[in-house]
Amino acid sequence: MDLKEIMQENIFVVIGDTTNKEKYACKIKEGLIEHGYKVYAVGKELSSINEIPEDIDIVDLCINPIRGLELMKESKKQCKCVVIQPGAESEALLEYLEQNRIPYIQGCLLVGLRLYTKAE
């Protein structure tokens, strides 16, 4: 998937500090909601991806790579793609995603929101 395809999906999970308006995770969560996406927040609001009651399209990692890797490893839920925000990547995380055949891109959903509108 590329960023344009990702922005056509519906259900996003933003992982990071989604309660602090200064943090990118919060800005991403609010931007997605404003543009009509369904968003779940893991980190400060939910403690695990497994708490989400429905299927997930996109997981957005906007968190320390060590914690992001822990959350991905414990997750029993499938997703179509993981977006790794700048600063959230690590060799261990990329290796885990590749070994488990979990599709991912390194990119920014704020850029996606600016460039691509969701098809109605």
Secondary structure, DSSP 4 states (H G I P E B T S, - for coil): --HHHHTT--EEEEEE--S-TTSHHHHHHHHHHHTT-EEEEEETTBS-GGG--S--SEEEE-S-HHHHHHHHHH-----SEEEE-TT---HHHHHHHHHTT--EEE--HHHHHHH-PPP-
